[in-house]
């Protein structure tokens, strides 16, 4: 199972593990509920059914779609099966657009829709999609702004926080989210305050009481990459 991963994405851990088992000859049959549970990209699923699985000697069964590759040996799957690939692919694109529309509507109302709250905040346990100051980290943010208002440079602020043995945002996140892989590769740079992470906090508009969204744009359904938007395109909701 790959909970939380899109069927349009082939980089699913369990999916990749399954394909590796098939390549090694540890399994010879793939059975799933329907084509969409396997893949929702009609080009990719066609490649698997027409080329990869026959080469590996793998039988593919999609129960609800009434498909068994053993019935199509030596021939293509037919127009009906191809149309099902296309329908599932179209459904994914349509669903993606609907989700974008819902998210945009929530952002315009000032609702917080991201997975992680900015450092200094936490998701309100009583009100859905609302931020509230985090009692552990909000005092650190206030301390940084107080030092800046007192005329301290970012390097001096970082030195002060290190002298006071205050956890960095990265160190705090790793301690409170031990199962997450975020920051795990950058433990050395996240273990102490620097001019960079102090400056990033001082630059964040969220600490002025606004909600900022639309910072990045998704390249598309078939690409996990995002691109940074110009600041003039950001959506900033006050209060």
N, C-alpha and C positions, 0 to 999 in steps of 0.2 A: 504493500500500500504506500502511496505517496500523497498523504493528506496535505492540502495547502498548495499543491503544485497544479498548474494548468495542464489540461490534456493537449494543448498546443505546443507544449515544451517537452523536447526529448531529453533534456538534462535533468531527469528525475532520478534520484538515487536508486530507488528500488527498481525502476524501469531499466536503468543501466545495468544493475546487478542481474536482472532477468536475462537481458540480451547477452551478457557475458557468460551466463550459465548455458545458454543455447549454443554459443560459439564453442564452448568447451565440450559440448555433447552431454551435459549433465541432465538436460531435459529435451524433449522432442515435440511437445505440444504446448501451445499457448491458447488458453481459453478465457474469454471475458464476456461480460454481460452484453456489450454491443461494440461496434467499431469505435464509438466516441470514448469508451473507457480505455482503449489502447492508444489512439492518436486522433486528433481532430484536424490535422492538416492532410488534405486529400492527396497531395503530392507525396508526402512522407509515407503515409499508410500504403499507398499504391506501390511505392518502392519496396516496402517490406514484403507485401503480399506477392508481388510479381517477380522480385529478384532475390532479396536477401533470404527469406524463409525457404523458398524452393532450393536455393543453393545449400543451405544448412540442413535440408531435409526436415524442416519443422512444419508440423500441421497446425493450422490456425482455425479456431472456432469462435464465432461471435453468436452467442445463443439467441438473443432476442431478434437479431437480424437474419436468423436462419441460414448463416453462412458456415460452410465447412470446406476448407481448401482442398480436401481429398476429393471433393466432387468436381473440382475444376482442374484436375491434373492434365497438363498438356494444352490447356486453353486459358483464355483470360476470364476474369470474373463476371463479365457482362455489364451492360449499361445500368441495370438496376443497382448493382453494388457500387458502381462508380458514382451514381447519383446520390447514394447514401453518404459516400465520402464527402461530396461537395456540400450536401445539406449540413452535415456536422461541422464542417469548416465555416460555413456561412453563419451557423448558429453561434459559434465561438466569437466571431467578429461582431455580430449583432449584440450579444451579451456584453462584450467588452465595452461597446459604445454606450449601452444602457447604464452600466456601472459608472462610466466616466460622467454621464449626465447627472446621476444621483449624487456622486461625490462633489461635483461642481456646485450643485444646489446646496449641499450641506456646508461647503466652504463659504458660500456667499452669505449664509446665515450666521457665520462665526463659529461653526462647530468644528471641533478638532477631530480629524479623520486619520491621522498618521498612526503608525504602530508604536512609536516611541515619543514620549513627551520631551521637550527641550530640557536640558540640564537646569535644575532649579524649580522645575514644575513636575507634577505628576497628574495622571488621569484621576479626575474626581470619582471616588468610589460610589458616590450617591447619585451623580448626574451624568448620564451617558454623553460622551463626546464633549466633555468640558474639562478644562485644565484648572488646577488649583496649585498653589505653592507647595513644594515638597519640604516638609519640616527638616529634613536632613541636609538638603542642598541649597535651599533658598537663602539661608544666612550667608553661605559662601558667595553667592552672586551679589548679595547686598554689600558684603565686605569688599569685593572687587571694585564695585562702583564707588563706595566710600573712599577707598584708597585713590582711585582715579580723580575723584572730585577734590581730594586733598593735594593734588598735583603730582602724584607718583607716576613714573613712567611704567610701561607695561613690563619691562624687565625687572624693575624694582618690586612691582606687585607680585610677579612670579616668585621672586626670591623670598618675599615675605611669607607667601603661602607655603613654600617649601620649608622655610624655617619653622613654621607653625605646624608642620606635618599634616597638612590638610590634603585629603584625597583628591586626585584629579578626576574630571568627569569620566575618563576611561576606566580608571581604577574602581571608581564607585559603581559604574555599570557592570564591570566584571564580577564584583563582589555580590551585587544584588541580582545578577542574572548569570549564575554559574554555568548554565547549559548553553548559553549563547556563544557563537564563535566570533562575535564582533569584538574587535580590538585584540584578539588573541595573538595575532601576528605582530602587533606593535607594542608589546608589553613594556619594552625599554623606554620608548618615547612617551608612553602614557603614564609612566610611574612618577613623573615629576612635572611641575608646572613650568611653562615656558612663555616667552613673549607671544608665541603663536596662539596657544589656547586661551590666554588672557585676552588677547586682542579679539578673538572670535566671540567671546562672551560680551565684550563691550560693544561689538558691532551688531549683535542680534536685536532686532526691533521688538521681538516678543517681550523683552524686559521693560518695554514702555507701556505694556498693557494692550497691545494689538495682537491679532492673529494673522500670520502671514502664510499664504499658500501660493500655488502656481509658480513656485521657484524653478521647477524643472518640467520638461515635456517628455513624454514617453515616445520613443521612436516608432512604436507600432506593435501589433499583436505578436509578430514573429521575431521580435527583438527585445531582449531584456534591458537594453541600454536606455539611458535617459540623457537629455541635453539640458544644460543650464539656460534659463531664460534671462533676458535682459531685465534689470531691476524695474524698469518702467512697465513691464508686463506682470509684475507681482500683484496678487490680490491681497490688499491690506484692510482688515476689518477692525475698526477702532472699538475701544471699551470692552 
